[in-house]
Amino acid sequence: ISDGGCTCPGDVAKAFGAGADFVMMGGMLAGHDQSGGEVKVKDNGVKVKLFYGMSSATAMEKHAGGVAEYRASEGKTVEVPYRGDVNCTMLDVLGGIRSACTYTGAGKLKEMPKRTTFIRVSQQLNEVFSGGQPNDPAK
């Protein structure tokens, strides 16, 4: 099980490529209509939803009557932007997984770990279109 930290479809695909059978995507799904919590409108008019992990003090207070003496609160509680229906996010995730399967030659999700090779890189941001080129005539 890949437990948390996914922020984009590529992270989900990498988790499957690394051998995960399940990928937890709480943060990616937070703030949608289908996630728990009520939509709150802040003073500046921005809509947010409360997001908390199930090991947070908020969850333990709500579902277990508090943090037991022998336990520690591990999660945090944050406000996340309201994101509407989850359908677009799920289509992005599924599209990312399909692309990763195509790139690796995996015909099925189950084949991903066998066909995935991870390479350590030092630069993850492609600056080709950001104007950061040293020989850019537009400078």
C-alpha positions as CSV (number, residue, x, y, z in Angstrom):
1,I,0.0,0.0,0.0
2,S,1.3,3.4,-1.0
3,D,0.4,5.5,2.0
4,G,0.0,9.2,1.2
5,G,2.0,12.0,-0.3
6,C,0.5,11.8,-3.8
7,T,-0.1,15.3,-5.3
8,C,-0.5,14.6,-9.0
9,P,-1.4,11.7,-11.3
10,G,2.3,10.9,-11.9
11,D,2.8,10.2,-8.2
12,V,-0.1,7.6,-8.4
13,A,1.5,6.0,-11.5
14,K,4.9,5.9,-9.8
15,A,3.4,4.2,-6.8
16,F,1.9,1.4,-9.0
17,G,5.3,1.2,-10.8
18,A,7.0,0.7,-7.5
19,G,4.8,-2.3,-6.7
20,A,1.9,-0.9,-4.7
21,D,-1.4,-2.8,-4.9
22,F,-3.3,0.2,-3.5
23,V,-2.6,3.9,-3.5
24,M,-4.0,6.2,-0.8
25,M,-5.0,9.6,-2.3
26,G,-6.6,11.4,0.5
27,G,-5.0,14.8,-0.2
28,M,-5.8,14.6,-3.9
29,L,-9.4,13.8,-3.2
30,A,-9.9,16.3,-0.4
31,G,-12.0,19.4,-1.1
32,H,-14.3,17.7,-3.5
33,D,-18.1,17.4,-3.2
34,Q,-17.7,13.7,-2.5
35,S,-15.2,14.1,0.3
36,G,-16.3,14.6,3.9
37,G,-16.9,17.9,5.5
38,E,-18.9,21.0,4.8
39,V,-18.0,23.8,2.4
40,K,-17.1,26.9,4.3
41,V,-16.9,30.4,2.9
42,K,-14.0,32.4,4.4
43,D,-14.2,36.2,5.0
44,N,-12.5,36.9,1.6
45,G,-15.1,34.8,-0.2
46,V,-12.9,31.8,-0.9
47,K,-14.6,28.4,-0.4
48,V,-12.7,25.8,1.6
49,K,-13.3,22.4,3.2
50,L,-11.7,21.0,6.3
51,F,-9.3,18.0,5.6
52,Y,-7.8,15.7,8.2
53,G,-6.2,12.4,8.2
54,M,-7.6,9.5,10.2
55,S,-4.7,9.6,12.6
56,S,-5.2,13.2,13.4
57,A,-6.6,14.5,16.7
58,T,-9.6,15.9,14.8
59,A,-10.5,12.4,13.5
60,M,-9.9,10.7,16.9
61,E,-12.1,13.3,18.7
62,K,-14.9,12.9,16.1
63,H,-14.9,9.1,15.7
64,A,-13.2,7.6,18.8
65,G,-14.0,10.1,21.6
66,G,-10.5,11.5,21.7
67,V,-6.9,10.6,21.6
68,A,-6.3,7.5,23.8
69,E,-3.6,7.7,26.4
70,Y,-1.5,5.2,24.6
71,R,-1.7,6.9,21.2
72,A,-0.2,9.9,19.6
73,S,-1.9,12.2,17.1
74,E,0.0,11.6,13.8
75,G,-2.0,13.6,11.3
76,K,-2.9,17.2,10.8
77,T,-6.0,19.2,10.1
78,V,-6.0,21.8,7.3
79,E,-8.3,23.8,5.2
80,V,-8.1,22.9,1.5
81,P,-9.6,24.8,-1.4
82,Y,-13.1,23.7,-2.5
83,R,-12.7,21.8,-5.7
84,G,-16.2,20.8,-6.8
85,D,-17.0,17.4,-8.3
86,V,-14.3,14.7,-8.1
87,N,-14.9,13.4,-11.7
88,C,-12.2,15.6,-13.4
89,T,-9.6,14.7,-10.8
90,M,-10.3,11.0,-11.2
91,L,-10.1,11.3,-15.0
92,D,-6.7,13.0,-14.6
93,V,-5.5,10.2,-12.4
94,L,-6.8,7.5,-14.7
95,G,-5.2,9.3,-17.7
96,G,-1.9,9.5,-15.9
97,I,-2.0,5.8,-15.2
98,R,-2.8,5.0,-18.8
99,S,0.0,7.1,-20.0
100,A,2.5,5.4,-17.6
101,C,1.3,2.0,-18.8
102,T,1.9,3.2,-22.4
103,Y,5.4,4.6,-21.6
104,T,6.5,1.4,-19.9
105,G,4.8,-1.0,-22.3
106,A,2.6,-2.5,-19.6
107,G,-0.6,-4.0,-21.0
108,K,-2.1,-4.2,-17.6
109,L,-1.7,-2.4,-14.3
110,K,-0.4,-5.6,-12.8
111,E,2.6,-5.5,-15.2
112,M,3.7,-2.0,-14.1
113,P,6.3,-3.1,-11.5
114,K,8.0,-5.5,-13.9
115,R,8.3,-2.9,-16.6
116,T,9.2,0.2,-14.5
117,T,12.7,1.5,-14.1
118,F,13.4,4.4,-11.7
119,I,16.2,6.8,-12.5
120,R,17.4,9.4,-10.0
121,V,17.4,12.9,-11.5
122,S,18.7,16.2,-10.2
123,Q,16.4,18.5,-12.2
124,Q,12.6,17.8,-12.4
125,L,11.4,21.0,-13.9
126,N,11.5,21.4,-17.6
127,E,12.3,25.1,-18.2
128,V,12.2,24.9,-22.0
129,F,9.1,27.1,-22.2
130,S,9.6,29.2,-19.1
131,G,12.0,31.7,-20.6
132,G,14.9,30.3,-18.6
133,Q,17.2,29.5,-21.5
134,P,20.6,31.2,-21.6
135,N,20.6,31.7,-25.4
136,D,17.1,33.0,-25.6
137,P,17.0,35.8,-28.2
138,A,13.9,37.2,-26.5
139,K,16.0,38.3,-23.5
